Amino acid sequence: MSAEERVLTGSHFMLGDHACAEGAMAAGCDLFAGYPITPSTETPERLSRRMPAVGAIFLQMEDELASMSALVGASLAGARAMTATSGPGFSLMMENIGMAAMMEAPCVVVNIQRGSPSTGLPTAVGQGEMMQCKWGSHGDYEIVAYSPSSPQEAFDHVIKAFNTADRWRIPVFVMADELIGHMTERVVIPPADQIPRVERKRPRQKPGDPSFLHCLAEDEDLVPPIVHAGEGYRVNYDSLTYDEKGYPATFAEPHDRLVRRLVNKIRLHTDQIMEYEEIFLEDAELAVIAYGSTSRSARRAVNEARRDGIRVGLLRLITVWPFPENKVRELSKQVKAFVVPELNLGQMSRETERFTSLPVVGVNHAGGVMMAPDPILDAIREVNKNA
């Protein structure tokens, strides 16, 4: 199985869900385990044909609980592993997402968001899981979540997600929405030798070396080297609190030490992980914060407001988690207010409020239809008038 066989180099007119699948192929995904659910189904459908043809493994599991569990096991055996889901399926994965965070099992979850809660609107758009991807499982842990605004970014961000997962030993999310998943646009896939690949940190010691502690993070990045099942190392992976040897240590002190490390390995390195795009922010007096499909309408609204003479800029989130809190604080010294459009009733707008004392105006719709530029433009005009 060569890299060239995996990568469909060239320019394609491609569905967003298919772009996610091709991103997984280009990233070297070894195993996909999932259960079909609208509107993500086109991703596993494509992978069910593509992966066996190159010697990779495609598994349709009995449900989403088993799907996420399979990812954890495959990851700890050395595989690059991914699933794709939506809505209720994402909820079912939450317990084992927490286990992946606890065991530091790198894996990728693509979530094509639909109208929610519950079964909601299976074939229509939503952005209602932005907080769930960060806080959905119990306890304190850290993740990274990307938010593509085009099929091209769906492809690119899946590759980033695999590299980020392996670099930091965490579950990583690609939080697309139905409009991006079912949108067809041009996707340019580079040659195989231009696809970036980040390898997992591996132990310095050989199997059998008594100095090896597989859960000990010896470096400043707080990420321990990973060993895989069958390599000859004596390892134990556990969902219970564990010590540096990997064995259960169900006491307060090792628990506090472990959880702080799981959190700090991301929080202390957010500048290396966080990404966003700045549009017209140099002289902005108002700032719009948007992500996913809604950022496309926000860009149009900002352009029209600029033509009207309103000095407004756009902060487009590429990583929604980590959230760019320092950038919001910096903008708070420059602008008079923030406008945050979302296809939910206010999730990232509340996150914005945590890091500014300025007015934060939400432009919200519960989902089911793409947000048009008009309500965003109306909010910009109203805020500008009252600022």
N, C-alpha and C positions, 0 to 999 in steps of 0.2 A: 504494500500500500504506500504509494508515494504521495508527497504533498501536492504534486501537480494533478493527481487523480482527484483529489479532494476539492480543489479550488477551481471554480468556473471563471477563470480570468476573462475580463472583457466588460463591455457595456451591455446592460440588460434592462428591459422594461419589466419590473418585478414587483409583485405584491409584498407588502411589508412583512407579513408572516413568513413568506418564502425567503425574504432577506434575512430574517432571524435564523432560519434553517441554514442558509448558506454561510452566515457568519459563524455558526457552530461548526460547520464542515471546515471552513478555512482556519478556524482556531484549533482544529485537531480534536474535536469532541470524540471521545472513545465510546461513550454510552449515553443514550437518551432513554429515560424511563418516564412514562407519563400516561395519562388517561385523557381521552379526547373530551374537550369542552369548548364550546363556542365562546368567544371568537378567536381562540388560539389554535383551533384544530388544523388549519392549513400548515402550521409549522411541523407537527409530528407527521402529518400525511406526507409531506415532502421528504422528511428525514427517513420515513419508513422505506422509501425507495432508494434514497441516496446512501444511507449508512451501510446497509448490507453489501452494496456494490463495491465498497472500498474496504470491507473487512471490519467495520465498526459494528457496534451492537445497538439494536433498537428493540426496546421492550415496551409493549403495551401492558401496563400493570392492571390489577383489579380495581384500584382506586388511587386517589391522590395521596393517602397516607402511605401506602406501599411505595408509591412513586418516589416520594421524598426519602423514604428509608433506603431505597435502592441506591439513590444518589450518594448518600453518606457512606454506605458500604463500598460502592465502586470507587469513590474518591480515596478512601483509606487503603484501597488495594492498588492505587496508583493511576486510576483513570481520570481523564477530564470528563466530567459528568454534568448533564443539563436536563432540565424539564421545562415544559411550557404549560401554562394553565390560565385560568381566569376566575374571578369572583368566588363562588363557593368552593371551587377546587383549591384556590389559594388559602382559604380559611382552613381547609382540612390539612394542609401542609404545615401549619404553624408549629405544632409540637415538635416535629422532626427538623424544622428549620432551627428551632432552639437547640436541638441536639447537635446539629451541624456546627452551630456557633460554639457550643460547649466543647465538642471534640476537635474543633478547628479543622473541619473537613471542608476543603475548598470545593465549591460547586456553584452552578449558575441556575437561576430561576427566572424564566421569561414570563411576565404577567401581562397579558393583553386585557386591559381593564374594560369593563362593560358597565351598563347601568345597574346600580345596586341600591340597597342591600338584598340579601337572600337571592332568589333566582332572578329577580329584577328584570332587566332587559337584555336577554342573552345575545341579541344581534345588534345592539346599539351602544353608543359610546358612553363612557364614564371615566372619571378620575378619582374614584372614591376610596382607593386603597393606598393613598400616599402615606398616611399615618400607619396603616396596618403593616406595611412592609418594614417600618422602623420599629414598631412597638407590638407587633402582633403576637409574638411568642412571649412567654412569661420570663421575668427576670431582667437583669441588666446585661446587655451585650451590644456589640456594634456591627453594623453591616454597611455596605455601599450600594447605592441604587442609582442607575442611569435612567434618563428620560429622553428617548429619541423623539425627534420632531419630524422625521421623514423616513422612508424605507432605507435610504442610504445610511442614515444614522442607526437604524435598526441593525443593519449589517455591521457597521463599525463598532457599535456599543456592545454587541454580543462578544466580539473579539476582545474588547477592553475588559468586559466582565470576567472572561476566563483568565486573563492576565492578572487582573486585580485579585481575583479569588486565590490564585496560586501564590501571588506575592505576599498577601497578608493572611492567608489561611482562614478565609471567611466565606459564608454564603454571600453571593452578589446577585442583585436583582436588576433586570431590565424592565422598567415600568413603562411599557408602551400603553397605548389605548387603542380601542377598536378602530378608530379612524386611521391611525398609523398602520395597524395590522392589516386593514383591508384597503389601504390606499395603494395604487399602482403608480410608480414613478421610476425614473432612471436610477439604476444602481450600478456604480462602477466598481468592479472587483479587481484589485491589483494582482500581479503575478504572485505565485506562492512564496517566492523568496523575499517579497516585500511585506508579507503579513507578520506583524510583530509577535514575538513569542517570549513570554516571561516564564522561566522555569522555577519550580518549587525549590525552596532552600533545603538542602540535603545535609545529613550529618557529616561531620568531619571524621568521626571515629568509624572503624570497621565493625562489622557484626562480631559480637563476643567481647568487645572492649568494655571492661567493667566501669570505665569513666563515663560511658554514654548514658544520659538521662533524656529520654525522648520528649519529655514535656518541659524541659528546662530551656528558657529563652536566654541564651548567653550574650546576645547582641543587643545594641541599643534600640533596635526596632521592635523588641519585645516579641518577635515571632520565632517560635522554636523550629528547628529543622523537622521535616516530616520523614517518617519511614513508612514503608508500605508492607502490607501483609505478604509474607513469603520471601522476604529479603534476608532472613536469618537473624534479624534483631529480635531481642526479647522485649515485646511491647504489650501494653494493655491500654485499650481505649475504653473509656467509661463515660456514661452520661451523669454519673454521680460526681460530686466534687472530688477532685483528685490532686495528688501532690506531684512533685517534679518527676517522679518515676512513673506516673500514670496510674497509680493505684488509689483506690478510694481513700479519702481523708475527710471524713464527715465531721469536721470541727470548724469553729468560727474562724480561726486564724488562717488556715490554708484556703478556706472558702473566700475570704476577703481578698487574699493575695491573688488568687486565681482570677476572680471576677474583675478586679482592678486591671490586671494585665490584659484580659480579653477586651476590655473597654479602651484602655490607654493605647494599645498598639494601633488603634485607628485615630482616636482623639488627638494624640500627640503628633500625628503625621497627616492631618487633614490638608495641609498646604500641598502635599505631594499627590493627593488623591482628588481633591475637589476641582471641578471644571465648570465654567460658565462662559457665556458669550455676552459682550457688552456692545450695545448699539446706541449711538447718539448720547452716551452718558457723559461725555466730556463737559458739556455746558448745560446739562439737564437741570431743570428746576423741579421736575416731577419724574418719578421712576415707576415703570411698570415691571412687575416680576411675573414671569410666566414660564410654562414648561409644556412639553408634549405638543399635541395638536393645537392646543389653545395658544401656544406661542406663535403659531402661524397667523392667526387672526390678530394677535397683539401687535405683531410686526406691522401688519397693514394699518391698524389703528394708529400706531405711533407715526408711521409715515404720513398719514393724512393729517394728524394733529400738527406735525412739523410744517406741512404746507400751509396750515392755518396760522403759523407763527407761534405755536405753543412749544416751549422748550421742554420736551419730554424725551426720555430714553427708555431703553428696554434692557433689563437684566434677564437673559434667558438661561434657565437652569439646565445644565447638562447632567451634573450630579445633583439630584434632589437631596440625597444623603451621601456624604455630609452636606448640610445646608450651609451656604456661604454667609455665615453670621458676621464675620469681620467685614465683608463687602457691604452688608446692610448697614453696619455701624458707620463705615466710611461714607456711604452715600447719605446717611442721616445728617452729616455735617454740611451737605451741599444742597439737598433737595428739600421741598416743603411737605411732601406727602408721597405715599406709595399707593399704587393701584395693583391689585392682585386678582386677575381673572382665573377662574377654575371651574371645571365641570364637577363640582361638589359644592356643598354649602359652606365651605370655608375650612380648609385644612392647612395649606402652606401659608395662607394669610395669617393664621394664628401663630405660625412659626415666625413669620416676619415680625409680628407684634412683640415677640420676646426680645428683640434686639434693637428696637427703636422706640422712642417716645413720640414720634410723629404720627399723624393720622395714617391708618392703613385702611383703604377702601376696597372691600371685596366686590368683585363682579361675578356672581355665582349663578349656576344653573345645575340642577340635580343630575343632569345627564339625559341621554337619549338622542341628542342632536348636537352637531358641531356648534360651538359658540361663534357667532358672527362677529365681525369687527365692530359693528355699530354700537352695541352696549358698552364695549370697552372704550370706544371713542367718546361716547356720551359721558362716561365716568371721568375720563381725562378732562373733558371740557368743564364739567361741573366742579371738579377738584381745582382746576386752574382758576376758575372764576372766584372760588371761595378761599383760595390759599392766601 
